[in-house]
Amino acid sequence: MSRRGFFAAGGAAALTLALAACGSSDPAPSSAGQSAKSWSFADDRKETVTAAAVPSRVVAFTGTAAALVDYGLQDKIVGVFGETRRTDGSPDPQAGDLDVNKVTILGNVWGEFNIEKYAALRPELLVTHMYDPGALWYVPDESKDKIVKLAPTVAVSVARVPMTEPIERYAALAESLGADLGAPKVTEAKARFEAAAESVRKAVADNPGIKVLAASGSPDVLYVSNPEVNTDLMYFTQLGVDVVKPDKPGDGGYYENLSWENADKYDADLILLDNRSTALQPKDLTSKPSWAKLPAVKAGQVVGWDPVPRFSYAGAAPILENLATAIRNAKKLG
């Protein structure tokens, strides 16, 4: 199935007041220290995005905003879209170190994007992931044409390339926006990431033969993720991890859809299970007899996994550390 198809579709109605707000003659306020020089960035659509000055009012997909914050750009983030707050009001894990109280949330679920609020922010740049060519992640198709008229957009490819590439691309974008990649916070995070990657290599060498399956549960389907398309899984394989490759992925190549009756199609010693609120969690899967019968489930070798990681060194390092621990502790089954 396609990446977009994996999420419940839903459309936010386009608001005509948005374009009127965009047409306001009031200039956007300048930020302290903003450079007066022109700005450009070549994004992964092969488009060179330009602005008269370095953007200081950035709106981004929440995970993207969190990555930019990891490079020191909290003060430039004025709005976000995508899962940002949980139902209890606490920040969604995807928000990372982003201060969600200091940004305007334009939408908190798939399909929500308040155009009127977006226009009122007087955005100077919109940034998001790109899984499929030309598709802006979490920007609704039905209102995309109106949204992209309000500010320049940057898309960073996060599929069919190893995870290190979007991390480096977001670092380059952050630097173009004024981030100091030599700041201790950034260099320490990069060193931690590199050490974590080495710990995965060592775990695989010390405990060889562990077969890993990455999956997401829904009421009717178990989605088995493809390491040839999903950026984090692709990187895991580069580190030596034996990740199950589904032989019949759907459109886009991201997943193979298995009915629960066929959930045991692939042997696995360790299961990485989608830990997002949009997916069923282990407690929700106890009613699925086929889930309970899987060897990895019986052995307690199931760990949480976020299929939409935070593409920064700070965001990715814990993912690799947790993977190394899971592989190190896993036992070969069958």
N, C-alpha and C positions, 0 to 999 in steps of 0.2 A: 504494500500500500504506500501511498505518498506520505511524506512527512506531515503535510497539512492534514491529510485525512485521518491521521492518528488522533487528532484532537476533535472534540465536539465543535461542529461549526456553529457559528452564531454571528449575526451581523448587527452592528450599531448603525442606526439610521444616520445618513449624512445630514448635517445641520447647516442650513443656508446662512445662518448668522456667522458661521466660521469665516466664510470668504469676506463678509463685510468687516469682520474684526481684523482680518488680514490687511484690508485696505485702509486701515487707520493711518493717518498721516503722522501720528506721534512717533518719533524716532525711538528705537530701542535704547535703553540706558547703557552707557558705557561702563565697563568694569575696570576696577583699579588695576593698572599694570597691563591692560590689554594693548597689544601691539597694533599700530596703525597700518602696518604693512598688509598687503593682500595675502590671501591664504589659498592653498590648493592641496588636494589629496587625491591620489589615484586609487579608486576603490576596486573591489573584486568583480564589478560588472564591466571592468575596463573603461570606466568613466572617470574623467578628471573633474572632481567637484571643486568649485571655486567660490570664494567670498571676498568681499572688498576688504575685510579685516579678519583676523583670527576669531572664529566664533566663540562667544562667551556665554551664550544661552543655548544649552544642548538638551535635547529631549532624546531619550533612548529606551529601547527594550530594557527591562529591569536587569536582566543578567549582564547586558552590555554596559549599562550604567555602573553596575557593581565592579566590572572589570576596569572601567575608566577611573573609578574611585580608588582602586588598588594602585593606580599610577599617580594618584594625588590630585584628581580633578573634581572632588566633591562640589566645590563652589561653582563649577560650571554647569552642573546638572540641575535643571529647573523642572523637568517633568519626566515621567516614566510611564511605560505601558507594559502589561504582562503581569503575571502573578507577583504581587508586591507585599500584600498583607494577608495573613491567615484569617479565618473566620473569627478568631478570638482577638484580632487586632494586632497581634505580634507580627514582626517582619517575616516574610517568607524566606526560607533559606537561600533562595535565588538572589535575594537582595544583598547578600554578603555583608560588607561593612558600610553600605550605603545608608545614610541617615534618612529613613523614609518619612520622617516628620518634616524634612526640609524641602521636599519635592512635591509637585502636584501629580497625583495618580490619575492618568487619563483613562485607564481601563485596568481591571484586576484579573480578568480572565480572557481566554481566547475569544476573539470577535468583538471585544469592547475597545473603543477608541473614541473619546469625546472630542470631536473636531472643534467645537466652540471653545472648550477649555484650552485646547492646543493652540488655537489662533491667539487667544488672550495672553498666552505666555510669550508672545512675540519671539518664537523660536528662530535661532540662527543656523541650527543644524539638527537633523534627525539621524540617528545611528541605530542600526540593528543588524542581526545576523542575516545570512542568505544561505538557505539549504539547497534550494533549486534555483537555476539561473533566472535572475530578474525578480525573484519573489522576496519581498521584504517581510521578515519574520514578525508576526503579530500585528502587521498592518493589514486591516481587512481589505480584501479584494474589492468589495463593493464601494468602499470609500477611498481607495488608494489614490485615484486620480485627483481628488480634492486635497488630500493630505499632502501629496508631493508638491503641490503648487505653493504651499505656505512657507517652505524653507528647503534649502539643499538637503539631499539625503546621501548617506554613505552606507554601503552594504559590505559586510565582511563575510567571505565564504567560510562556512563551518561544516562542510560535508565533502567527502571524497578527497580529503587532505588530512594528514596527521595533525593531532591536536596542537602540536608546537607551532604550526603555521598561523592559525587564528590568534594564538597568544602573541606571536611576533607582530602580526598585523595590527592588533589592537594596541600594542606597545608603540608601534610607529605612528598610529593615529593619535594616541595620547601625547606623544612627543610633539607632533605637529600642532597640537592644541595648547602646548605650553608646559607639558609635564617634564620633570627632570628625571630621566631614566637612571641617572647616577645617584639619586637620593638613596640614603641607607635603607629605607623601607623597601625600595624596589630591588636593590642589589641583594639584600638579605633574602627576599622572597625568591629571587632567581636562584640563589645558591641552595636554598631549601628545595626548590623544584628539582634541580639537578641531582641533589643527594637522594631525593625520593625516587627519581627515575633509576638511579643506580641500585637502590634498595629493591626495586622490582626485578631488575636483571639478576641480582644476587638470590632473591627468593626463588626465582624460576630455576636457577642453577642448583640451588641447595635442595629443592623439592621438585624434581623434574616429573613431567608426565601429567600434571594437573590440567584437566580439560575444563575450560570456563565457558559457561553459557550466559549471555546477557539477555534479559527478558523483561517484558512488561505485562502485567495481568489486567484483564478487563473481564466483565461478567461472562462474555461468550467466547473470548479469544485469548490465547497466549501469544504475544508477539515476540518472535525471536530475532534479535538484532544482528545486522550484518556488519562484520568488521572491515569489509571492503568499502563501506560507505560512511559509517558512523565514525566521526573524527577521533573520539577518545579510544574506541576499540581498535581503530587502525594503528594508533600510537602504541597501545598495549601490545599488539602483535609485533611491532618493531622492537619492543623491549624483550621479546621472547615468549610472551604469554600465548598459550594455545587456546584461541577463542573459536568456539564453534561457528562455522560459516553455514548459514541456511542454504539449502540447495534450490529453494523455490521462492525467492523474495518477490514481493509484489511490485507495483508501479513505483518507480523511484529507487527501488533496490534496498530500502531501509530495513524492512522487516519481512519475515515470513509469518503469515497468520496461521496458527494452529488451533483447531478446535480443541476443547479441553479433553476430548476423548483421545486425541493424538498428542497430548502434551509430553509424552515420553518418547517422541520421535528421535531425539538426539540425546546421546549419553553425555553426562556432565558430572564432574566431581565437585564443582563449585558453581553456584548460580549467583549472578549479579542481578538483583531485582530492582526495577524502577521504584525509587522511593518518593516520587512526587505525589502530591495530593490528588492528582488526576488519575492515578493508577491504584489498583487493589494492592493492599499490603498483606504480609503473611497472616495477620489475624483475620483478614477478609477472605483469605483463600482456604481457610480450614474447611469450608463447605464443599470444596472441590476434591472429591476422592482421588482423582488422577494427580492432583498436586501433592497430596499427602503421600502418595506412593513413590514419588520421584526419589531416587537414591540420595541426592544431595539434600533434599528436604528432610528425609529420615535421619541423615547424619548431622543435621544442623549446620550444613555448610551453605547457608544463604546469607548474603550480605547486601546492604543497600547500595544503590547505584543511581546517579543522576544522569540521564541521557542528554541533558542540556547543561553541560558544565559551565563554570565561570572561566572565561578564557583570559586568565592572567596567571602569572607565576604563583601569586598568593592563593588564587582560587583552585589551581590544579594540583599544587603540592600535596594537600591533604588527601586528594583522590588517589594519588599514587602511593602515598604512605599506607592508606587503608587497604589498597589492593595488595601491596607487598605483604602486609600482615595476614590477609586472608589466604594468600597462596602459601605463605610460610606455615600456616596452621592447618591447612587442608590435608586430608588423607585421600589417597587414591582409592576410588570405589570400584568394585566389580573387576 
